[in-house]
Amino acid sequence: MADFKSPTYDLDASSKAELVAYWDTAGVHEGTYDGKLILKYNDKSKERNIQLRITDSSIEVIGLTGHVVVGGKGTFNLTNILIIVIILLVLINIIWFFVIRRIMNKRR
């Protein structure tokens, strides 16, 4: 279904690090998929069978160190941006209303 590769990382022996890989799941239907994780280091490699449970908002990786749940869609989307813009415009209009009102009162 898909092959993807994370960036290459240089790690010291016995060190711990977060390894990041991106998988564009656009067009992937919800469900549980079998997969294989391959870790390559020096001239060696280690393979592990995993399962990926895809939902609308997350990817759950089963078969590594217990369960790893990866968050999906962020909460900051176009709707949130539009709401913030509308709130800012309303606040600007309120401020202009009071500024113009104050100017008109000074002229009287």
Residue pairs with C-beta under 8 A, 6 or more apart in sequence:
1 28
1 33
2 23
2 28
4 21
4 22
4 23
5 21
6 19
6 20
6 21
7 20
7 21
9 17
9 19
11 17
23 59
25 54
25 59
25 72
28 54
29 54
30 54
30 55
30 56
31 53
31 54
32 51
32 52
32 53
32 54
33 51
33 52
33 53
33 54
34 49
34 50
34 51
35 49
35 50
35 51
35 52
36 47
36 48
36 49
36 50
37 47
37 48
37 49
37 50
37 63
37 64
38 45
38 46
38 47
39 45
39 46
39 47
39 48
48 63
48 64
49 63
50 61
50 62
50 63
50 64
51 61
51 62
51 63
52 59
52 60
52 61
52 62
53 59
53 60
53 62
55 72
56 72
56 73
57 71
57 72
57 73
58 69
58 70
58 71
58 72
59 69
59 70
59 72
60 67
60 68
60 69
60 70
61 67
61 68
61 69
61 70
